[in-house]
Amino acid sequence: MAIVVNLDVMLAKRKMMLKELSEKVGVSTVNLSILKQGKVKAIRFSTLDAICLALDCQPGDILEYAEKER
């Protein structure tokens, strides 16, 4: 996938566990784990907004575009 999810990096920078983020955002730890692993096909803007608010970051800190090798 050309979109890289850096949620694990931001969690480490903020010294926050996935469970704590789950409680703050209102999204299950299972769904956040799937997002963290980069296995999601889509993310709601409201979820991204809540994650950014909880982690005090910008969407670009969590999502990154990387070209696929051909």
C-alpha positions as a Markdown table, in Angstrom:
| # | Residue | x | y | z |
|---|---|---|---|---|
| 1 | Met | 0.0 | 0.0 | 0.0 |
| 2 | Ala | 1.3 | 3.5 | -0.8 |
| 3 | Ile | -0.1 | 5.0 | 2.4 |
| 4 | Val | 2.0 | 4.2 | 5.5 |
| 5 | Val | 0.4 | 4.4 | 8.9 |
| 6 | Asn | 2.8 | 5.8 | 11.6 |
| 7 | Leu | 0.4 | 5.4 | 14.5 |
| 8 | Asp | 2.9 | 3.3 | 16.5 |
| 9 | Val | 5.5 | 6.0 | 16.1 |
| 10 | Met | 3.2 | 8.7 | 17.5 |
| 11 | Leu | 2.1 | 6.4 | 20.3 |
| 12 | Ala | 5.7 | 5.9 | 21.3 |
| 13 | Lys | 6.5 | 9.6 | 21.1 |
| 14 | Arg | 3.6 | 10.4 | 23.3 |
| 15 | Lys | 4.4 | 7.4 | 25.6 |
| 16 | Met | 0.8 | 6.2 | 25.3 |
| 17 | Met | -0.6 | 2.7 | 25.1 |
| 18 | Leu | -3.1 | 1.6 | 22.5 |
| 19 | Lys | -5.7 | 1.0 | 25.2 |
| 20 | Glu | -5.4 | 4.5 | 26.5 |
| 21 | Leu | -5.8 | 5.9 | 23.0 |
| 22 | Ser | -8.8 | 3.7 | 22.6 |
| 23 | Glu | -10.5 | 5.1 | 25.7 |
| 24 | Lys | -9.7 | 8.7 | 24.7 |
| 25 | Val | -10.9 | 8.3 | 21.1 |
| 26 | Gly | -13.8 | 5.9 | 21.6 |
| 27 | Val | -12.6 | 3.4 | 19.1 |
| 28 | Ser | -12.0 | -0.3 | 20.0 |
| 29 | Thr | -8.5 | -1.4 | 20.6 |
| 30 | Val | -9.0 | -4.1 | 17.9 |
| 31 | Asn | -9.8 | -1.4 | 15.3 |
| 32 | Leu | -6.9 | 0.8 | 16.4 |
| 33 | Ser | -4.6 | -2.2 | 16.2 |
| 34 | Ile | -5.7 | -2.9 | 12.6 |
| 35 | Leu | -5.1 | 0.7 | 11.8 |
| 36 | Lys | -1.7 | 0.6 | 13.5 |
| 37 | Gln | -0.7 | -2.4 | 11.4 |
| 38 | Gly | -1.7 | -0.6 | 8.2 |
| 39 | Lys | -4.4 | -3.2 | 7.3 |
| 40 | Val | -7.3 | -0.7 | 6.9 |
| 41 | Lys | -8.8 | 0.3 | 3.6 |
| 42 | Ala | -10.3 | 3.6 | 4.9 |
| 43 | Ile | -10.5 | 5.8 | 7.9 |
| 44 | Arg | -13.3 | 8.3 | 8.8 |
| 45 | Phe | -12.2 | 11.9 | 9.1 |
| 46 | Ser | -14.0 | 12.0 | 12.5 |
| 47 | Thr | -11.8 | 9.1 | 13.7 |
| 48 | Leu | -8.6 | 10.8 | 12.4 |
| 49 | Asp | -9.7 | 14.0 | 14.0 |
| 50 | Ala | -10.2 | 12.3 | 17.4 |
| 51 | Ile | -6.8 | 10.5 | 17.1 |
| 52 | Cys | -5.0 | 13.7 | 16.3 |
| 53 | Leu | -6.7 | 15.5 | 19.2 |
| 54 | Ala | -5.7 | 12.7 | 21.6 |
| 55 | Leu | -2.1 | 12.6 | 20.4 |
| 56 | Asp | -1.8 | 16.3 | 19.8 |
| 57 | Cys | -0.5 | 15.9 | 16.3 |
| 58 | Gln | -1.4 | 16.5 | 12.6 |
| 59 | Pro | -2.8 | 13.9 | 10.2 |
| 60 | Gly | 0.5 | 14.0 | 8.4 |
| 61 | Asp | 2.2 | 12.7 | 11.5 |
| 62 | Ile | 0.1 | 9.6 | 11.3 |
| 63 | Leu | -0.3 | 9.1 | 7.6 |
| 64 | Glu | 2.4 | 9.2 | 5.0 |
| 65 | Tyr | 2.6 | 8.6 | 1.3 |
| 66 | Ala | 5.4 | 6.3 | 0.1 |
| 67 | Glu | 5.7 | 5.4 | -3.6 |
| 68 | Lys | 5.4 | 1.7 | -4.4 |
| 69 | Glu | 8.4 | 0.1 | -6.0 |
| 70 | Arg | 7.7 | -1.0 | -9.5 |
